Each structure stands twice: as C-alpha cells, then as structure tokens.
Amino acid sequence: MPLKNSDSAEQKKNQRKDLVSHFILRLAYCRTEDLRRWFIAQECNLFKYRLERLDPQQRKEFMASNGLHYDLVSVEEHVQLGDKLVGFAGSSETKSLVTTDVYKVPFIQALQLVSNREVFLKAGFAYVPLSKLVSTIVTRFRTILGRALAEATNQFDMVTSSDPRIGPLLKNMNKQYMGRDFTKGPVTDRLTPESIDSSADQHMPLCMKHLHGGLKREHKLKHWGRLQYGLFLKGAGLELEDAVRFWESHFSKVRFTAQSIIRILTVEICTILLLLHLTLLFLIFQYFIAS
C-alpha cells in the first residue's frame, strides 16, 4: 500500500521503515491485554485511513496482492438482483449499478455492515460494493493482527533475553512520552478572568458559550444561570479569588456593590450545600426503605 505519492525508491524506503516500526511496536505491545487492545485499535485506524485514500483500482490491486479474494458478482446476477441492490451500492439507478463492482462476502466477515443494514443478504453471503469493502478488510486485519500479537507474547521473553540492549527498550516503550511534562514547573495556562473570553470562543461547549455571551451582553444572569456557569468555571479551574473578581467585574456594571456580590455568592454556596444535604437525606431515606 503506497504511503504517499513518491518515486519507487522513496516508496520502498518508506515501506521498509513502516514495516520495521510496525513489528517493533507489535513486539513491544504484545505483553498485556490492555497494551494489545490499544495497539490493535491504533493500527486498525491507520490501516482504515490508508485504505480509504486509495482509488478503486489501487484498492483492487491491494486486495489481489494480499490474497483477499472475494467472488465478484456477475453482470447477470447484477441484473437479476438489481432492484434489491439499488441503494446499498450508493446508487439509485439500476443502469449505473451494473457498472459498480459488488463482491459476495461471507456475512460473518461483514457483521458491521450487516448490523447497520448497509448490505444485501442472500444465502449466507453479504453483497458488498467495493466502496464499502473497507470495513470488511479492516475486520479481517484486526483478526489477523490479534492472533499475531498472541503468538508474539510467547516469543517476547526469548527476544528480550537474547540481547540486553533490546529488553529495556521494548519493556519501557509504552511508557515513553514525548509531549509536555505537566508535573514539573508552574502551571501557566490556568483559567483566569482575563482568559475566559478567549477560552469561551475556542473551548467552551455551546451551552456555556451562550451563558457567557449573555453575561457579556447584560452583565448579569439569573440564579440558575449563575449557578450552572459558576460551577462550570470552577470545574474548569477558576480559583475562588479569581471567580469573585470575575463576577465583580460584571456585576459592578449594573450597580452592584462588593457586599452585594459577596451576598449573592453566599446565597449560591448555601444553595449548593442545601442541595447536597437534601440529596444525602434522600439517599438515607432510600436506604431505610430498602432495608
């Protein structure tokens, strides 16, 4: 499968790198069930992405070179099942359907398409158009890769003990992290009153963005709006002092004093505590009823 558009020599070089890295990672991620599951998911996503980038002719060549032989539906059977295949192959006309390649695949290998009702079933076979054959190929790839990882588990100890340089590398490969280390140094990207506007435009969900827009426009919110938005900002990392300063900057524009702001925040905190107490009493009541 071509990795990218390049000349033959460059393509062979890239394919070799891809194969070497795949088998190194296969050996490194074969030790536990969690590692195998994660590796299979990532490889299947990459495999699906590359398959979908191929044009129909390249996809046929890939199937032929890798032994993926499925029975091609003949023209006569196309015409015979034309009314039943219309729609499944991405075409609403019988004439254009005849020119679409449709393959007969054992339905057990196309369970995802069957569950989504995207194929026609007959005599234990799913009639899968070439455009939808990707999921079937990915399912087969997932099965083969799972078996290969199970076999690699039995060979892991032998490979790592044969060379002391390889063992530590493979055992610690899943622990390697090349991104930013958030455990060291001060946290500089915490939420502050000054950064709430930009965070609302880029990161907030629509409901919170709507509340923030109303607050900027009216400089006030109703009780439940303040409660919901205040809890959201707290969960996002806004500290208590910054929260008081943020609400004060808005409430002060509608003739609120500092004492009024503190009183409003006190009422909301008491409301939260009351709700927690009521929830606790309800749970205790349910417990005694059940016992």
VOGU-80262 format. One line per field, with one value per residue: residue number from 1; residue in three letters; x, y, z of N, C-alpha, C, CB in turn. Coordinates in steps of 0.001 Angstrom, whole numbers, plus 500000, padded with zeros to 6 digits. Glycine has a CB too. Layout:
# residues N
k	[NUM|...]
r	[ALA|...]
nX	[X|...]
nY	[Y|...]
nZ	[Z|...]
caX	[X|...]
caY	[Y|...]
caZ	[Z|...]
cX	[X|...]
cY	[Y|...]
cZ	[Z|...]
cbX	[X|...]
cbY	[Y|...]
cbZ	[Z|...]
//
This chain:
# residues 291
k	[1|2|3|4|5|6|7|8|9|10|11|12|13|14|15|16|17|18|19|20|21|22|23|24|25|26|27|28|29|30|31|32|33|34|35|36|37|38|39|40|41|42|43|44|45|46|47|48|49|50|51|52|53|54|55|56|57|58|59|60|61|62|63|64|65|66|67|68|69|70|71|72|73|74|75|76|77|78|79|80|81|82|83|84|85|86|87|88|89|90|91|92|93|94|95|96|97|98|99|100|101|102|103|104|105|106|107|108|109|110|111|112|113|114|115|116|117|118|119|120|121|122|123|124|125|126|127|128|129|130|131|132|133|134|135|136|137|138|139|140|141|142|143|144|145|146|147|148|149|150|151|152|153|154|155|156|157|158|159|160|161|162|163|164|165|166|167|168|169|170|171|172|173|174|175|176|177|178|179|180|181|182|183|184|185|186|187|188|189|190|191|192|193|194|195|196|197|198|199|200|201|202|203|204|205|206|207|208|209|210|211|212|213|214|215|216|217|218|219|220|221|222|223|224|225|226|227|228|229|230|231|232|233|234|235|236|237|238|239|240|241|242|243|244|245|246|247|248|249|250|251|252|253|254|255|256|257|258|259|260|261|262|263|264|265|266|267|268|269|270|271|272|273|274|275|276|277|278|279|280|281|282|283|284|285|286|287|288|289|290|291]
r	[MET|PRO|LEU|LYS|ASN|SER|ASP|SER|ALA|GLU|GLN|LYS|LYS|ASN|GLN|ARG|LYS|ASP|LEU|VAL|SER|HIS|PHE|ILE|LEU|ARG|LEU|ALA|TYR|CYS|ARG|THR|GLU|ASP|LEU|ARG|ARG|TRP|PHE|ILE|ALA|GLN|GLU|CYS|ASN|LEU|PHE|LYS|TYR|ARG|LEU|GLU|ARG|LEU|ASP|PRO|GLN|GLN|ARG|LYS|GLU|PHE|MET|ALA|SER|ASN|GLY|LEU|HIS|TYR|ASP|LEU|VAL|SER|VAL|GLU|GLU|HIS|VAL|GLN|LEU|GLY|ASP|LYS|LEU|VAL|GLY|PHE|ALA|GLY|SER|SER|GLU|THR|LYS|SER|LEU|VAL|THR|THR|ASP|VAL|TYR|LYS|VAL|PRO|PHE|ILE|GLN|ALA|LEU|GLN|LEU|VAL|SER|ASN|ARG|GLU|VAL|PHE|LEU|LYS|ALA|GLY|PHE|ALA|TYR|VAL|PRO|LEU|SER|LYS|LEU|VAL|SER|THR|ILE|VAL|THR|ARG|PHE|ARG|THR|ILE|LEU|GLY|ARG|ALA|LEU|ALA|GLU|ALA|THR|ASN|GLN|PHE|ASP|MET|VAL|THR|SER|SER|ASP|PRO|ARG|ILE|GLY|PRO|LEU|LEU|LYS|ASN|MET|ASN|LYS|GLN|TYR|MET|GLY|ARG|ASP|PHE|THR|LYS|GLY|PRO|VAL|THR|ASP|ARG|LEU|THR|PRO|GLU|SER|ILE|ASP|SER|SER|ALA|ASP|GLN|HIS|MET|PRO|LEU|CYS|MET|LYS|HIS|LEU|HIS|GLY|GLY|LEU|LYS|ARG|GLU|HIS|LYS|LEU|LYS|HIS|TRP|GLY|ARG|LEU|GLN|TYR|GLY|LEU|PHE|LEU|LYS|GLY|ALA|GLY|LEU|GLU|LEU|GLU|ASP|ALA|VAL|ARG|PHE|TRP|GLU|SER|HIS|PHE|SER|LYS|VAL|ARG|PHE|THR|ALA|GLN|SER|ILE|ILE|ARG|ILE|LEU|THR|VAL|GLU|ILE|CYS|THR|ILE|LEU|LEU|LEU|LEU|HIS|LEU|THR|LEU|LEU|PHE|LEU|ILE|PHE|GLN|TYR|PHE|ILE|ALA|SER]
nX	[500840|500728|502440|502643|502552|505249|508495|509634|511895|511948|509469|509763|511672|510229|508223|509729|510621|508140|507309|509324|509015|506400|506610|508370|506842|504745|505941|506587|504133|502749|502560|500587|496983|495708|497624|497758|495137|495048|497055|496053|493756|494864|496418|494451|492930|494817|495267|492720|492469|494447|493502|491116|492082|492940|492302|489639|490910|493498|492743|491710|494038|495536|493997|494265|497059|497394|496019|493262|490631|487551|484352|483347|480389|478515|477523|475022|473879|473860|471885|469723|469373|469008|466992|467061|469614|469881|470584|472025|474542|475229|474013|471186|470099|469463|470915|473444|474243|475034|477564|478988|481269|480518|480860|480681|480588|481237|478791|479574|481967|481321|479953|479609|478625|476308|474919|474404|472713|473578|474093|473067|471640|471943|471568|473548|475567|476940|476282|478530|479448|482365|483117|482330|483778|485881|485533|485146|487626|489236|488229|489054|491800|492098|491516|493616|495835|495373|495732|498426|499637|499084|500665|503157|503449|504309|506891|508200|509833|512032|513118|513769|515631|517748|519344|520749|520377|517994|515901|515264|514449|512141|510471|509946|508851|506134|505816|506992|506894|506614|505583|504526|505598|503561|503868|505967|507356|505738|502215|501143|499027|496532|493043|491961|490364|490948|491420|489069|487304|488604|488845|486172|485410|486962|487005|484804|481710|478609|476406|477533|478945|476835|475711|477882|477992|475542|476083|478167|476778|474561|475615|474753|473162|470467|469425|469764|471249|473604|474423|474879|476803|478798|479600|480592|482814|484318|484875|486435|488749|488929|489917|488875|489318|489760|487292|485554|486561|486023|483174|482593|483573|481624|479113|479426|478881|476208|475272|475919|477253|480301|479560|477060|477729|479200|477146|475426|477041|477299|474677|474396|476315|475221|472904|473911|475005|472639|471312|473049|472705|469984|470098|471660|469945|467854|469078|469633|467023|466101|467728|466834|464239|464732|465957]
nY	[498822|502141|504708|507424|509798|509290|508595|505335|504342|505937|505254|502505|502720|504087|502218|500127|501297|501618|498941|497925|499553|498826|496083|496272|497749|495948|493847|495204|495881|493575|492365|492588|492431|494921|496532|495216|495579|498386|498807|497384|498870|501356|500621|499602|501880|503446|501748|501680|504368|504588|502778|503991|506168|505162|504818|503203|501336|501002|499904|497452|496270|496112|494260|491992|491527|490818|488516|488690|487468|487738|486742|488117|489711|488683|490081|489158|488348|490797|492131|490504|490837|493514|495375|494876|495482|498141|501215|500104|500058|502654|503927|505047|504204|501585|501160|502435|500906|498442|498871|499081|497560|494749|492570|489197|488356|486298|486490|486551|487836|490404|491710|494213|495827|494418|494727|497433|497501|497907|496363|493858|490702|487240|483814|483341|485057|488331|491054|493175|496365|497738|500174|499985|497966|498364|498272|495537|494487|495708|494504|491875|492298|493106|490719|489028|490460|490378|487627|487415|489041|487566|485313|486549|487169|484810|484699|486829|486866|485349|486900|489331|488478|487611|489721|492193|494889|495207|494375|496291|498472|497566|496868|499265|500900|501530|503335|505632|509113|511884|514375|517447|517944|517972|517805|519136|522280|525534|525913|527485|527930|528195|528831|532124|535256|537042|535420|534150|535042|534418|531677|530938|531363|529455|526963|526346|524527|524781|525495|526674|528689|530196|531136|532660|534577|535899|536931|538736|540488|541438|541698|540294|537406|535084|533301|530393|530266|531630|529830|527437|528262|529248|526907|525510|527087|526780|524046|524128|525195|527743|529752|530592|533309|534475|533963|535570|538067|537995|537843|540199|542100|542096|542363|544821|546620|546893|548307|546940|546384|545569|544220|543275|541470|539578|538698|537517|535440|534027|533183|531448|529516|528522|527467|525378|523772|523148|521633|519461|518419|517718|515761|513839|513213|512085|509802|508422|507986|506325|504145|503173|502453|500404|498544]
nZ	[500000|499030|500787|500365|497678|495714|494256|493074|494491|496810|497827|498422|500433|502400|502881|503971|506380|507566|507897|509607|511900|512572|513332|515458|517290|517509|518911|521242|522329|522969|525408|527492|527933|527830|526547|524079|523141|522862|520918|518718|518150|517346|515111|513408|512911|511514|509328|508153|507424|505436|503559|502734|501367|498976|495473|493539|491707|492786|495196|494408|493396|495739|497204|495580|495710|498330|498809|499198|498213|496907|495697|492697|491775|489054|485821|485000|487443|488636|487143|487735|490497|490639|491577|494298|495059|494588|496032|498209|497078|496842|494785|492990|490653|488411|486069|486403|488507|487508|486574|488881|491049|492871|495598|496771|500010|502810|505314|507970|507984|507533|509583|510767|508685|508192|510607|510499|508409|505745|503566|501190|501888|501122|501028|502986|502273|502038|500002|499013|498035|496366|497455|500077|501117|502756|505582|505956|505179|507104|509408|508991|509019|511687|513033|512166|513101|515855|516405|515697|517625|519905|519429|519419|522071|523302|522377|523435|525808|524996|522936|524231|526110|524607|523764|525651|525113|523824|525452|527716|526131|524731|526857|528122|526222|525934|527943|527230|526694|524756|524870|526457|529818|532437|535131|536187|537072|537102|536565|533823|532158|533376|534068|534010|534931|532871|530689|530098|528104|525618|525975|526007|523347|521996|523347|525016|525538|523642|525251|527549|526288|525351|527778|528654|526648|527099|529643|529070|527509|529027|531521|533717|535150|535516|538521|538351|536053|536844|538816|537369|535450|537127|538535|536367|535598|537904|537806|535545|536468|537563|540161|543571|544394|541908|540752|542285|541558|538809|538660|539989|538220|536283|537621|538829|536894|536752|538894|541286|544498|546307|548631|547896|545906|547355|549000|547118|546143|548530|548978|546797|547385|549761|548661|547111|549152|550501|548552|548450|551051|550960|548982|550307|552469|551016|549956|552343|553206|551136|551614|554131|553448|551620|553286]
caX	[500000|501591|502312|502425|502973|506694|509069|509695|512936|511498|508332|510292|512331|509188|507556|510598|510531|506818|507291|510204|508391|505217|506969|508943|505719|503989|506626|506568|502777|502113|502750|499357|495751|495447|498545|497346|493904|495378|497826|495156|492884|495619|496804|493255|492580|495770|495021|491486|492742|495206|492634|490136|492766|493199|491229|489129|491866|494537|492157|491660|495411|495922|493308|494862|498421|497381|495224|491881|489855|486114|483655|482757|479045|478476|476570|473697|473336|473588|470588|468707|469171|469153|466077|467418|470926|469811|470626|473133|475807|475430|473435|469727|469697|469894|471901|474764|474585|475699|478978|479598|481773|479915|481505|479959|481424|480534|478215|480277|483080|480780|478932|479344|477751|475014|474230|473969|471807|474186|474335|472007|471994|471315|472223|474733|476555|476625|476657|479211|480113|483782|483273|482062|484543|486959|485275|485360|489076|489765|487855|489960|493114|492050|491593|494968|496757|495158|496397|499873|500068|499057|501861|504338|503561|505102|508278|508735|510928|513188|513703|514350|516776|518840|520191|520413|520042|516630|514928|514759|513776|510802|509659|509598|508412|504779|505856|507645|506003|507432|504881|504847|505550|502713|504126|507111|507261|504431|501169|500986|497853|495309|491967|491932|489304|491365|491441|487767|486712|489216|488510|484777|485331|487711|486942|483598|480555|477679|475538|478305|479245|475616|475638|478928|477576|474516|476719|478889|475826|473700|476395|474052|472492|469504|470024|470218|472318|474824|474835|475426|478031|479806|480136|481391|484101|485067|485403|487452|489995|488928|490039|487845|489604|489539|485848|484987|486976|485341|481776|482560|483792|480374|478017|479655|478385|474750|475046|476106|478391|481069|478783|476007|478338|479507|475868|474930|477852|476981|473397|474587|477031|474239|472004|474619|475067|471293|471047|473825|472055|468755|470478|472086|468751|467109|469776|469407|465632|466021|468407|465962|463107|465210|466267]
caY	[500000|503324|505605|508752|509915|509467|507685|503946|504157|506557|504489|501292|503116|504387|500968|499380|501945|501327|497548|497758|500180|498054|494864|496664|498078|494720|493122|495989|495999|492266|491739|492536|492572|496350|497008|494634|496234|499741|498739|496948|499996|502366|500075|499499|503235|503830|500896|502151|505661|504382|502123|504947|507099|504511|504843|501844|500453|500679|499027|496112|495755|495759|493020|490887|491266|490319|487309|488964|487060|487631|486479|489291|489441|488745|491035|488532|488430|492222|492446|489727|491404|494958|496118|494668|496079|499587|501898|499581|500344|504095|504380|504919|503804|500226|501172|502721|499859|497350|499225|499103|496254|494236|491311|488300|488142|485596|487531|486580|488765|491754|491879|495628|496289|493760|495357|498773|497316|498587|495390|492897|489352|486143|482501|483407|485980|489757|491664|494384|497133|497997|501361|499638|496783|498748|497772|494088|494251|496115|493455|490740|492729|493088|489320|488520|491148|489853|486322|487625|489556|486453|484494|487324|487117|483638|484878|488073|486612|484864|488007|490322|487910|487321|490903|493087|496231|495237|494158|497525|499324|497056|496855|500626|501701|502030|504380|506818|510238|512951|515643|518365|517397|518852|517585|519951|523705|526149|525810|528840|528035|528025|529736|533386|536130|537674|534442|533488|535401|533611|530269|530734|531285|528334|525676|526075|523984|525812|525968|527606|529852|531006|531836|533676|535667|536669|537680|539865|541437|542035|541809|539617|536159|534648|532490|529081|530504|531898|528597|526494|528800|529314|525558|525156|527773|526147|522789|524418|525584|529127|529771|531362|534736|534901|533933|536786|539191|537898|538234|541602|542938|542188|542865|546226|547437|547033|548929|546012|546682|544393|543474|542559|540336|538558|538147|536629|534228|533289|532520|530334|528461|527895|526662|524141|522943|522646|520554|518293|517846|517067|514521|512880|512743|511212|508513|507726|507544|505168|503015|502596|501795|499136|497587]
caZ	[500000|498990|501926|499823|496293|495604|493289|493514|495504|498052|498339|499044|501672|503381|503230|504873|507688|508114|508336|510760|513063|512945|514042|516755|518157|517750|519971|522480|522859|522995|526726|528278|527165|527610|525508|522787|522701|522412|519680|517639|517801|516605|513812|512569|512466|510480|508160|507527|506803|504205|502580|502212|500470|497691|494493|493335|491064|493765|496204|493815|493351|497108|497553|494833|496157|499703|498903|499606|497038|497085|494436|492072|491274|487593|485246|485021|488802|488833|486550|488441|491837|490515|492445|495707|495319|494424|497318|499003|496404|496719|493526|492956|489314|488088|484991|486959|489451|486794|486431|490207|491476|494097|495958|497679|501185|503901|506170|509247|507827|507304|510618|510994|507619|508371|511740|510064|507260|504605|502506|500889|502315|500409|501124|503837|501723|502005|498732|499470|496970|496607|498287|501476|501467|503664|506934|505947|505150|508406|510363|508768|509500|513147|513480|511911|514000|517198|516505|515641|518912|520860|519175|519813|523532|523670|521957|523992|526744|524273|522181|525138|526837|523689|523632|526773|524641|523299|526514|528349|525148|524455|528069|528534|525079|526143|528967|526687|526400|524186|524952|527540|531162|533235|536552|536595|536789|537383|535549|533285|531305|534152|533685|534740|534407|531613|529594|529942|526807|524553|526222|525615|521881|521435|524029|525792|524805|523189|526327|528369|525453|525323|529057|528696|525775|527796|530719|528485|526927|530048|532758|534802|534802|536516|539585|537900|535093|537610|539494|536391|534858|538180|538751|535191|535701|538989|537278|534536|537121|538035|541610|544270|544313|540516|540488|542874|540726|537515|538806|540387|537038|535528|538438|539155|535804|536902|540193|542391|545346|546704|549617|547181|545211|548352|549438|546061|546150|549746|548745|545871|548103|550650|547827|546771|550362|550761|547608|548870|552227|550520|548290|551323|553167|550109|549900|553621|553186|550236|552260|555146|552766|551029|554339]
cX	[500891|501335|502057|502906|504467|507206|509236|510715|512519|510344|508798|510982|511308|508462|508406|510570|509204|506749|508135|509565|507163|505602|507668|507822|504864|504613|506562|505191|502034|502037|501453|498150|495456|496350|498152|496098|494188|496098|496945|494261|493630|495996|495603|492814|493521|495531|493765|491703|493479|494357|491666|490776|493030|492018|490777|490130|492985|494008|492058|493048|495884|495273|493936|496253|498473|496442|493809|490982|488394|485466|482994|481404|479023|477422|475160|473063|473058|472190|469469|468364|469212|468278|466466|468762|470921|469739|471773|474471|476051|474890|471939|469220|470277|470967|473303|475196|475340|477188|479708|480034|481185|480484|480618|480911|480637|480063|478921|481465|482616|479703|478604|478402|476359|474234|473715|473022|472303|474443|473107|472488|471226|472178|473525|475827|476030|477138|477199|479817|481541|483989|483069|482851|485652|486748|485474|486849|489695|489425|488759|491376|493174|492185|493002|495969|496600|495831|497916|500405|500068|500267|503127|504532|504435|506578|508941|509940|512193|513897|514398|515569|517972|519811|519819|520064|518581|515601|514405|514010|512341|509903|509196|509052|507024|504722|506489|506607|506851|506756|505320|504683|504781|502974|505265|506878|505875|503471|500834|499720|496567|494302|491962|490792|489663|491302|490102|487160|487286|488904|487074|484644|485938|487359|485606|482527|479534|476817|476270|478685|478040|475459|476679|478572|476501|475081|477477|477920|475035|474418|475644|473424|471464|470156|470583|471296|473646|475348|475503|476752|479149|480426|480996|482771|484952|485671|486482|488751|490056|488926|489043|488088|489370|488058|485169|485328|486251|483888|481654|482730|482531|479259|478197|479146|476868|474419|475019|477324|479127|480304|477665|476553|478638|478214|475310|475713|477567|475673|473575|475338|476081|473256|472651|474680|473703|470946|471808|473192|470766|469043|470894|470890|467927|467751|469590|467983|465450|466651|467518|464754|463541|465507|465029]
cY	[501249|504242|507025|508763|510216|508485|506304|503741|504744|505787|503203|501607|503401|503123|500132|499977|501620|499898|497345|498344|499398|496829|495163|496978|496852|493920|493866|496007|494669|491677|491583|492759|494039|496918|496474|495323|497643|499710|498334|498099|501033|501870|499968|500871|503711|503041|501351|503472|505486|503699|503119|505959|506491|504688|503408|500886|500055|499747|497591|495476|495346|494452|491827|490533|490681|489122|487515|488708|486882|487454|487754|488924|489646|489742|490472|488624|489877|492563|491744|490337|492927|495742|495997|495310|497592|500236|501429|499964|501833|504655|504145|504483|502433|500222|501435|501659|498725|497621|499273|497701|495886|492850|490522|487907|487330|486590|487631|487532|490198|492073|493350|496186|495668|494428|496739|498722|498057|497647|494506|491490|488324|484898|482563|484332|487416|490326|493066|495110|497453|499186|501071|498418|497088|498166|496270|493754|494617|495076|492238|491074|492698|491664|488764|489158|490656|488507|486485|488161|488464|485539|485234|487325|485956|483794|486087|487822|486157|486007|488990|489788|487647|488491|491882|494505|496338|495175|495428|498440|498880|497123|498243|501483|502283|503133|505670|507866|511422|514314|516468|517678|518364|518717|518454|521405|524247|525982|527209|529008|527797|529088|530950|534243|536764|536710|533773|533803|534550|532135|529969|530572|529994|526984|525360|525412|525077|526353|526974|528860|530790|531785|532945|534861|536530|537493|538894|540934|542177|542305|541253|538341|535864|533619|531171|529201|530783|530631|527632|526988|528901|527963|525106|525811|527184|524833|522994|524920|527019|529123|530740|532865|535273|534911|535179|537997|539186|538351|539710|542521|543082|542809|544345|547158|547596|547448|547905|546466|545405|543552|542674|541338|539216|537903|537175|535322|533379|532530|531312|529192|527741|527026|525339|523205|522354|521494|519293|517618|517118|515758|513449|512320|511802|509833|507727|507181|506311|503944|502348|501918|500442|498088|497182]
cZ	[500000|500171|501480|498385|496222|494572|493913|494619|496845|498672|499010|500367|502762|503822|504182|506280|508363|508646|509584|512013|513526|513766|515366|517742|518461|518887|521299|523126|522912|524395|527513|527382|526866|526518|524145|522259|522169|521075|518504|517198|516960|515204|512875|512072|511351|509200|507414|506806|505476|503137|501940|501267|499092|496752|494230|492701|492029|494844|495684|493765|494741|497526|496855|495353|497564|499897|499393|498403|497423|495716|493927|491476|489761|487115|485280|486408|489191|488350|487317|489800|491816|491472|493913|496058|495210|495808|498178|498400|496220|495429|493563|491595|488996|487019|485529|487948|488777|486671|487775|490588|492828|494352|496913|498813|502199|504953|507516|509196|507592|508329|510863|509933|507751|509496|511389|508873|506027|503443|502341|501233|501499|500560|501918|503338|501785|500699|499043|498274|497358|497537|499765|501940|502481|505048|507023|505966|506499|509473|510225|509256|511026|513681|513319|512871|515433|517407|516518|516969|519982|520671|519609|521320|523973|523325|522620|524898|526019|523532|523117|525892|525927|523544|524743|526331|524228|524417|527157|527387|524915|525687|528475|527401|525298|527197|528453|526321|525966|524270|526142|528892|532054|534730|537066|536211|537070|536215|535059|532460|532081|533734|534601|534196|533075|530430|529351|528581|525675|524734|525807|524106|521337|522051|524694|524943|524538|524320|527206|527578|525377|526628|529144|527807|526408|528938|530190|527980|528009|531365|533962|534239|535874|537438|539064|536825|535775|538269|538525|535825|535894|538473|537572|535253|536823|538521|536237|535142|537610|539562|542238|544157|542905|540179|541055|542019|539379|537635|539198|539187|536206|536361|538771|538063|535831|538335|541325|543177|545687|547713|548941|546473|546194|548838|548402|546050|547375|549585|547832|546540|549057|549871|547456|547973|550692|549830|547978|550077|551842|549800|549275|552091|552301|550016|551185|553685|552301|550862|553293|554540|552210|552094|555139]
cbX	[499041|501384|503552|503152|502168|507407|510413|510020|514244|511085|507349|511269|513213|508189|507239|512033|510696|505737|507787|511567|508001|504440|507859|509887|504866|503924|508071|507021|501994|502853|503728|499387|494578|495647|499982|497090|492891|496240|498987|494294|492326|496882|497455|492114|492630|497202|494880|490383|493561|496457|491852|489451|494078|493497|491688|487909|492449|495085|490769|491061|496363|495536|491829|494939|499229|496979|495893|491713|490417|485544|482602|483696|477997|478191|476962|473793|474306|474630|470557|469181|470231|468846|464650|467465|471941|468582|469335|473032|475840|476879|474077|469081|470151|468713|471534|474771|473336|475082|479105|478619|483314|478352|482888|479418|481894|481452|476738|480742|483959|480206|479393|480651|478358|475201|475159|475177|470394|475478|475590|471583|471712|471105|472502|475294|476908|477242|475428|480307|479347|484503|482309|480582|485139|487068|483863|484694|489744|489209|486393|489988|493436|490744|490598|495384|496533|493683|495973|500228|499173|497757|501954|504225|502176|504553|508342|507649|510511|512771|512623|513303|516367|518285|520032|521568|520936|516411|515525|515905|514539|510883|510433|510800|508425|503867|506618|508498|505120|507757|503405|503962|506981|501260|504441|508413|507632|504599|499897|502180|497953|495597|490605|493296|488992|492780|492466|486802|486947|490733|488713|483913|486036|489170|488002|483058|479900|476795|475039|479568|479661|474380|475825|480272|477081|473451|477662|479790|474862|472523|476765|472964|473506|468238|468999|469040|471956|474566|473631|474428|477763|479203|478992|480663|483890|484163|484293|486930|491106|487696|491458|487791|491037|490290|485214|485503|488490|485404|481084|483645|484906|479950|477904|481130|478809|474021|473747|476272|477949|482416|478192|475328|479624|480288|474864|475024|479328|476901|472387|475340|478237|473479|471613|476040|475585|470268|471412|475263|471755|467964|471613|473071|467898|467021|471264|469669|464726|466698|469702|465514|462554|466468|467309]
cbY	[499994|504087|505549|509836|511008|509263|508217|503045|504795|507999|504167|500591|504344|505389|500168|499360|503466|501548|496637|498418|501623|497628|493998|497895|499161|493867|492878|497411|496974|491323|492550|493582|491940|497135|496599|493119|496299|500459|497755|495747|500655|502754|498702|498828|504220|503620|499417|502302|506545|503554|500985|505678|507546|503019|505539|501896|501125|501955|499541|496174|496810|496876|493113|491236|492536|491433|486363|490439|485751|488879|485361|489869|490355|487355|491389|487063|487792|493084|492038|488291|490872|495371|495625|493173|495518|499995|501702|498068|499662|504423|503654|506230|504845|499389|502226|504077|499327|497155|500567|499672|496255|494198|491567|487022|489492|484530|487263|485177|488323|491883|491231|496420|495956|492258|495450|499622|497795|499241|494534|492984|489165|486497|481951|482058|485595|490509|491721|494043|498432|498240|502427|499386|496172|500263|498129|493456|495070|497495|493045|490355|494143|493719|488452|488791|492656|489729|485409|488591|490707|485646|484120|488756|487000|482411|485026|488807|485561|483771|488729|490786|486617|486951|491565|493142|496613|494085|493307|498291|499318|495624|496232|501296|500861|500893|503886|506457|510608|512635|515409|519613|517141|518565|516126|519427|523977|527635|525095|529198|527053|528108|529018|534135|537215|538220|533391|533920|536890|533822|529919|531901|532483|528581|525622|527360|522827|525264|524789|526919|529406|530116|530854|533080|535120|535749|536778|539386|540707|541142|543261|540550|534983|534060|532215|528270|531655|532972|527923|526266|530178|529874|524559|525575|529270|525912|521975|525434|525361|529916|530143|530957|535011|533980|532660|536986|539155|536457|537349|541885|542361|540807|542052|546472|546844|545700|549708|544542|547405|544809|544431|543474|540769|539171|539274|537318|534578|534237|533502|530800|529046|528963|527430|524452|523764|523767|520985|518695|518944|517995|514781|513538|513922|511843|508722|508679|508675|505474|503478|503658|502693|499381|498167]
cbZ	[501223|497692|502787|500667|495573|496979|492774|492348|495044|497803|497206|498098|501442|502808|501968|504334|507547|507047|507224|510500|512740|511696|513170|516597|517520|516474|519586|522205|522029|522093|527540|529405|527920|528914|525833|522927|523860|523454|519828|518093|519073|517381|513987|513345|513656|510969|508588|508572|507750|504487|503244|503360|501091|497889|493175|492484|489822|494401|496618|492403|492759|498087|497196|493355|496107|500642|499781|500138|496428|497818|494613|490987|491971|487008|483806|484584|489809|488099|485064|488622|492803|489125|492249|496022|494367|493548|498052|499124|495063|496829|492316|493339|488267|487634|483948|487629|490118|485402|485734|491258|491544|494000|496593|496920|501799|504551|506390|509630|506685|505873|511916|511007|506252|508666|512941|509708|507613|505021|502815|499393|503814|498916|499729|503994|500267|503223|497728|500514|496671|495291|497846|501669|500217|503750|507368|504717|504010|508809|510162|507265|508988|513647|512697|510448|513937|517475|515339|514503|519339|520705|517677|519309|524173|522987|520453|524770|527771|523293|521359|526130|527521|522336|522218|527745|523474|522328|527556|528960|523829|523949|529199|529122|523812|526548|530181|525459|527639|522747|525017|527465|531716|532946|536804|535954|535356|537702|536110|532441|530160|535677|533730|534625|535404|531749|529875|531062|526508|524524|527706|526092|521256|521602|525048|526394|525592|522095|527173|528905|524038|525080|530208|528269|524463|528321|531499|527338|525985|530301|533014|535450|534656|535843|540668|537369|534189|538671|540153|535254|534239|539439|538976|533901|535935|540210|536689|533556|536199|537476|542013|545741|544744|539541|541091|544313|540507|536977|539853|541418|536183|535042|539720|539389|534493|536539|540174|541884|546618|547283|550667|546181|544486|549542|549702|544684|546095|550946|548137|544624|548880|551439|546556|546269|551552|550611|546198|549192|553258|549613|547302|552292|553602|548718|549633|554818|552701|548904|552917|556111|551620|550189|555267]
//
